Amino acid sequence: MSNIEGATNRSNFFPGSREASSSSNTQKLKATALKRNDAARKTALQSLTSSDAKVNISDAIRDFSRIKKAVDAAPNKDNSAKIAALKAQINGGTYKMDFEAMADKILAQEH
């Protein structure tokens, strides 16, 4: 295998490009890179990107998230026994409905 570091006549990676062995080209590239990436440019880019990276979440969404976590953490309530008892009362004809309580609930929902 040939010594790559000692090679002075490297082939061009891109057709029609200049030779890579020129030290003046390297110096020019470094100087250009320093001009493009100076401190003022860096702070300008950071201020632009930091404002784009910020996300504001409203208080309502935060409250919803807290409520959802609390509901998800709560145990499931088993109403199957109560439902079975009510079905048995309805089918047996013994269920007595409180019409005034139902009317009060309907009126409370409308307000």
Phi, psi and omega in degrees: 000140183279161180281109185286320183295328182275354183288129179257335180253081178275151176283151180287136179289317178254137179298139177080004180271166180281164180292144182275352185278352183287122181285333179292324177296321180295318179296320179295319180296319179296318180295319179295318179297321179293323178294320182288331186247039180287174187296320180296318179295321181296315180293325178296316179294321179295321179292323178293315183286328180292324178290328178284337183273349181277138178235128178257125179250127183291160180295326180297320180290323177296317178297317179300319180297317178296317180296317180297319178297319180294319179293318179295329181280339182288146178289151178289138180269131181262107180257011186297324179292318179295318179295318179296321179294318178295319178298319180295320178294317180296313180294328180277349180079016182257359182282126179251123182267138176266098186292326179292321178294321178294319179296319178298319179294320179295316180294324179294326179287332182284338182272000000 
